[in-house]
Amino acid sequence: MRNRGRVSGEKKTLKKKVVNADKISRNPSLESLKNLFLLYIAELKEKLGDYYYSMGVNGKTDKLAVVGVYPSFMGWSIPYMIGAAKAHPLPVLLGCCLLFFMAVEYSLIMVSSGSPPYDVGFVWTQSLHDGLMQRPALNTLLAAMNTIFVGMQTGYILWAWLVEGRVRPTIAALFMFPSRGILGYLTQLPLPQDFLGSGVDFPVGNVSFFLFFSGHVAAAVIASIDMKRMRRHHMASMFDILNVLQSVRLLVTRGHYTIDLAAGLGAGWLFDSLAGRYEESKRNVVQKENFDYEPLINAKAALIS
């Protein structure tokens, strides 16, 4: 009885398949879709197995790569991923930071439109701010010292150009200050509450200034990078320390937001790199055109370097 039931069930299934096939054969559109699908599957299988060999050195055949649409991740294994993580810990750390700050961003309670900006640097330096507010003479002294440091940055950048004939720090500063002016004008941030100004602070005289980004920090970074490039490591270390102290003071006096200082740090590196590319392009012109003199970049120094 069981065998008879199984046989009858198989007959019914076969009959259904025949009926479905007959329906498809009667419907030309379904038949064409079926054929297209089968062709796509066959082509996909062919591409997934598409390996090719290229000629290596000295005419020897060498398997260089797998080409086609074979996904790279399909070759990953657990030992491979562990080894990759050990060999490249920084991208792994950055990936974890990405996930962490995505969670922070999507769960954060945003600052209301009528409230002052929330700045972590202001929170961390609140006690120093309160102490400096009660000591105006100390605030004036620190402002004067900071202005002297700005003069040191400017003096070094001009010295490198006018005395040593190296224009890269000056070009970097020329890239930086107009960019700061454009960005500062496009987004004019409100002056932080409890700002502690001084008549001797740079810019001198309690005049208006752009908050984003910090020109103090960016110029110090440009000078420090050039010092390291010229192997003046002790001077560069001194500038880096003074730049950190300057950044703390700007936070304590509420002269800049934390984001202004961080952007100033990145701007210094960025515009030094752009100045280097500009200088290199001019060197190539001097060498290609065989100029005897180039107005900004000394031809002899360019050819020697």
C-alpha positions in Angstrom: 0.0 0.0 0.0 2.8 2.4 0.9 4.6 1.7 -2.4 1.4 2.3 -4.4 0.9 5.6 -2.6 4.5 6.6 -3.3 4.1 5.7 -7.0 0.8 7.6 -7.3 2.5 10.7 -5.6 5.4 10.6 -8.1 2.9 10.4 -11.0 1.1 13.4 -9.7 4.3 15.4 -9.4 5.5 14.4 -12.8 2.1 15.4 -14.2 2.3 18.9 -12.6 5.8 19.4 -14.1 4.5 18.4 -17.5 1.5 20.8 -17.2 3.9 23.6 -16.1 6.2 22.9 -19.0 3.3 22.9 -21.4 2.1 26.2 -20.0 5.6 27.8 -20.5 5.9 26.4 -24.0 2.5 27.9 -24.9 3.6 31.3 -23.5 6.5 32.7 -25.6 7.3 35.5 -23.1 7.8 33.1 -20.3 10.0 30.9 -22.5 12.2 33.8 -23.5 12.6 34.9 -19.9 13.6 31.4 -19.0 16.1 31.3 -21.7 17.6 34.7 -20.8 17.8 33.6 -17.1 19.6 30.4 -18.1 22.0 32.3 -20.4 22.7 34.8 -17.5 23.5 31.9 -15.1 25.8 30.3 -17.6 27.7 33.5 -18.3 28.0 34.2 -14.6 29.5 30.8 -13.9 31.9 31.3 -16.7 33.0 34.7 -15.4 33.4 33.4 -11.8 35.9 30.9 -13.1 37.7 33.3 -15.4 41.4 33.0 -14.5 44.1 34.3 -16.7 47.9 34.1 -16.9 50.2 36.8 -18.0 53.8 36.7 -19.2 56.3 37.4 -16.4 59.9 38.4 -16.4 62.2 36.7 -19.0 59.2 35.3 -20.8 58.3 32.9 -18.0 54.6 32.4 -17.5 53.5 33.5 -14.1 50.1 33.5 -12.5 49.7 37.1 -11.4 46.1 37.6 -10.5 42.5 36.4 -10.7 40.6 38.6 -13.0 36.9 38.8 -13.7 34.1 39.4 -11.3 35.2 36.9 -8.7 34.7 38.7 -5.4 37.8 39.2 -3.2 36.0 38.5 0.0 35.0 35.0 -1.1 38.6 34.0 -0.7 38.8 35.3 2.9 39.2 32.8 5.7 39.3 33.3 9.5 43.2 32.8 9.6 43.5 35.3 6.8 41.4 37.9 8.5 43.2 37.5 11.8 46.6 37.8 10.1 45.4 40.9 8.2 44.2 42.5 11.5 47.6 41.8 13.1 49.5 43.2 10.1 47.2 46.3 9.9 46.1 47.3 13.4 45.5 50.9 12.5 42.7 50.3 9.9 41.1 47.9 12.3 41.2 50.6 15.1 39.8 53.2 12.7 37.0 50.8 11.7 36.1 50.3 15.4 36.1 54.1 15.8 33.9 54.4 12.8 31.3 52.1 14.4 31.6 53.7 17.8 31.1 57.3 16.6 28.2 56.2 14.3 26.5 54.9 17.5 27.4 58.2 19.3 26.2 60.4 16.4 22.8 58.6 15.9 22.0 58.5 19.7 23.3 62.0 20.6 20.9 64.7 21.9 21.6 67.7 19.7 22.2 71.1 21.1 19.1 73.3 20.7 19.2 76.3 18.5 19.0 78.8 21.4 21.9 77.3 23.4 25.6 78.0 23.1 27.7 75.4 21.3 28.9 72.5 23.5 32.7 72.3 23.5 34.5 69.4 25.3 37.7 71.5 25.4 35.8 74.2 27.3 34.5 71.7 29.8 38.0 70.3 30.4 39.5 73.7 30.9 36.7 75.3 33.0 38.7 75.4 36.2 41.7 77.1 34.5 39.2 79.6 32.9 37.8 80.5 36.2 41.2 81.0 37.7 42.4 83.1 34.8 39.3 85.2 35.0 40.2 86.2 38.5 43.8 87.1 37.5 43.6 89.7 34.7 47.3 90.5 35.0 48.2 86.9 34.3 45.9 86.9 31.4 47.6 89.9 29.9 51.0 88.3 30.4 50.0 85.1 28.7 48.5 87.0 25.8 51.8 89.0 25.4 53.8 85.8 25.4 51.5 84.3 22.8 51.9 87.3 20.6 55.6 86.9 20.9 55.3 83.3 19.7 53.2 84.4 16.7 56.0 86.8 15.9 58.5 83.9 16.1 56.4 81.9 13.6 56.2 84.9 11.2 59.9 85.7 11.6 61.0 82.1 10.9 58.7 81.8 7.8 60.1 85.1 6.4 63.7 84.2 7.3 63.4 80.9 5.4 62.4 82.9 2.3 64.3 86.2 2.5 67.6 84.9 4.0 67.8 81.2 3.1 66.0 81.4 -0.2 63.5 78.6 0.6 60.0 79.7 -0.3 57.9 76.7 0.7 56.9 77.9 4.2 55.9 81.3 2.8 53.8 79.7 0.0 52.2 77.4 2.6 51.3 80.5 4.7 49.9 82.2 1.6 47.7 79.2 0.9 46.6 79.0 4.5 45.6 82.6 5.4 43.3 83.3 2.4 41.6 79.9 2.9 41.1 80.7 6.5 39.6 84.1 5.5 37.2 82.4 3.0 36.0 79.7 5.4 35.8 82.1 8.4 33.6 84.5 6.4 31.4 81.8 5.0 30.6 80.4 8.4 30.9 83.1 11.1 30.8 81.4 14.4 29.6 83.2 17.5 32.2 84.4 20.0 32.3 82.0 22.9 30.8 83.1 26.1 33.1 84.4 28.8 35.8 85.2 26.2 38.9 86.7 28.0 40.3 89.2 25.6 43.4 91.3 26.0 44.8 94.5 24.3 48.2 92.8 23.7 46.8 89.6 22.2 47.3 88.9 18.5 45.5 90.4 16.6 46.5 93.4 18.8 43.8 95.7 20.1 40.8 93.4 20.7 39.8 93.7 17.0 37.4 91.2 15.4 38.8 88.0 14.1 37.7 84.7 12.4 37.3 81.7 14.6 37.5 78.9 12.1 40.2 77.9 11.8 43.1 78.8 14.1 45.8 80.7 12.2 47.9 80.6 15.3 48.1 76.8 15.3 48.4 76.4 11.5 51.3 78.8 11.2 53.1 77.1 14.0 52.6 73.7 12.3 54.0 75.1 9.0 57.1 76.4 10.7 57.6 73.2 12.7 57.3 71.0 9.6 59.9 73.1 7.8 62.2 72.9 10.8 62.0 69.1 10.8 62.6 69.1 7.0 65.8 71.1 7.6 66.8 68.7 10.5 66.3 71.4 13.1 64.7 69.0 15.5 65.4 70.8 18.7 63.8 74.0 17.4 60.9 72.0 16.0 60.3 70.3 19.3 60.3 73.7 21.0 57.7 75.0 18.5 55.6 72.0 19.0 55.6 72.4 22.8 54.8 76.1 22.5 52.0 75.3 20.1 50.4 72.9 22.6 50.6 75.5 25.3 49.2 78.1 22.9 46.3 75.8 22.1 45.6 75.3 25.8 45.6 79.0 26.4 43.3 79.6 23.5 40.8 77.1 25.0 41.2 78.6 28.5 40.5 82.1 27.3 37.7 80.9 25.0 39.6 82.5 22.0 38.9 79.4 19.9 36.7 76.4 19.9 38.3 73.0 20.0 37.3 72.3 16.3 39.2 75.5 15.3 42.4 74.2 16.8 42.1 70.7 15.4 41.3 72.2 11.9 44.3 74.5 12.3 46.5 71.5 12.9 45.3 69.7 9.8 45.4 72.9 7.8 49.1 73.4 8.5 49.9 69.9 7.2 47.6 70.3 4.2 49.0 73.7 3.0 52.6 72.6 3.5 51.9 69.7 1.3 50.2 71.9 -1.3 53.2 74.3 -1.2 55.5 71.4 -1.8 53.6 70.3 -4.9 53.6 73.9 -6.2 57.3 74.2 -5.6 57.9 70.8 -7.3 55.9 71.8 -10.4 57.9 75.0 -10.7 61.1 73.0 -10.4 60.0 70.8 -13.3 59.3 73.9 -15.4 62.8 75.3 -14.6 64.4 72.0 -15.6 62.3 71.5 -18.7 62.6 75.0 -20.1 66.2 75.3 -18.9 65.6 78.7 -17.3 68.6 80.6 -15.9 66.4 82.2 -13.2 63.0 81.7 -11.7 61.5 84.6 -9.7 60.3 82.7 -6.6 62.3 79.5 -6.7 66.1 79.8 -7.0 67.1 77.9 -10.2 70.4 76.7 -8.8 68.8 75.4 -5.6 66.0 73.7 -7.7 68.4 72.0 -10.0 70.7 70.8 -7.2 67.9 69.5 -5.1 
